[in-house]
Amino acid sequence: MIRIAGVVINTNKQARFALTPIKGVGKSNVKKILEVMNIDPTSKLGELSDEIIVKLRNHIEDTYILEADLRRQVQANIKRLIEISAHRGLRHKAGLPTRGQRTKTNSRTVRGNKRTSLGSGRIKPK
């Protein structure tokens, strides 16, 4: 087990899958990282030398915004949108979809199961 950006990485998985649990490093970024570092995507992280793992860790932590910093940045962006009264900010504040989806029916995952009329919401089990 190795630790990158505070996340414990499984060394038994292939490199292309093992690095994706780090928030801020998705599949496409993993592909770029492995190309830059000249690491075979199908090789397991446990098979790599400690020197390569240290270089990999340093490259990821220096190049990308990860984990808590990324979460903080996203929250700051949402807060800024709310403060400047942008349409997206108002939608965030109201707990509604921000990307133009319809809300007359659907959007339950964003709004929650709020019952505004007798026919809406889920049916209570008997």
N, C-alpha and C positions, 0 to 999 in steps of 0.2 A: 504494500500500500504506500502510495506517495501522496503528498499534499501539495496542491497548487491553488493559490488564492484562497486558502482556508477550506478547500473541499478535498475530502479524501477520495482518491482516484483508485479504482479497481485495476490492479496490474495484470489480471488474468484476461482482460478483454483486449480486443484489437484497438490500436491507437485511435482509429477513426471513430470508434464508439465510446472509448473510455474517457475522452476529453469533453464530450457533450454535456455532462451534468454541471459543468461550470457555467453559471449564469453570465451571459455576455459572449459565450463562445458556442456558436451553433455548428451545424454540419458544414456549412460553406466556409466558415472561418477555420474550422479544424482542417479542412482540405488545404486551405491556403497556408496554414501554419506548418503542416507536414511537408508541403512542397518546399517552403523556404528552408526548413530544417533538414531537408533530404532524408526524411524518415519514411519507410514503407508503411502505408496506411493499414496494411493487413498484419503487420508485426505487433506482437503484444508488448505492452509497456514494461512488463517484468523482464523481458529479454534484452532491453536496452541497457547500456552502461550507465553508471551513475553520472558520469560527465555529461552525457547527452541529455539525461533527465534534468540536470541542473540548468543546462543551456535552454532546454525547452521551457522550463518553469520561468526563467528570467525573460525569455522572449515573450511569453504569454502575458506575464504580469507587467512588462514594460510597454507593450504595444496596445493592449485592450483595456477598456474600462470594465471591471468585473464586479460581481457579487454586490456587496453593500454599497459601493460607490455608484454602481449602475442603478440600483434601486433608489438611492438618494437623488440621483440626477433625474430619473423619471418622475419622482414625486415633486421635485422642484419645478420641472417643466409644467406639470399639471397645475401646481400652485400658481405659477406665473400666468397661465392661461385664465385661471379663475380671477386673479387680481386685475388683469387688463380687460376683463369682461368680454373675452372672445366667445364666439358661439360655442366652440368646443369646450371651453372652460365652464360655461353655463350648463352644458349637457352633463359634464362630469359632476358638477355641483348638484344637479337634479337627479343624478343616478340613472341617466338615460343613455342609450347608445350614442356614440359621438361621430360615427362615420356614415350617417345618412340612412341607416336601416329603418324600415317601417316600424311603428310602435302601436298601431291600432290593434293588431293581433300579436303575436310573438314578442320577442325581446324579454322573455321571462328570466333568462339567466342574469341579465343586467338589473332588471327592476325587482327581482325577487317575486314571491308569490303574494303580492298585495291584492286583496280583494276589494275592488271599488264598487262592484255591483254583484247582485246575487248569482249571476251566471258565470262570472269570471273566477279564475283560480282553480285549484284542484278540488276534487270531490273528496269529502271526508270519509274515511272508511267506517263501515257500520259495525 
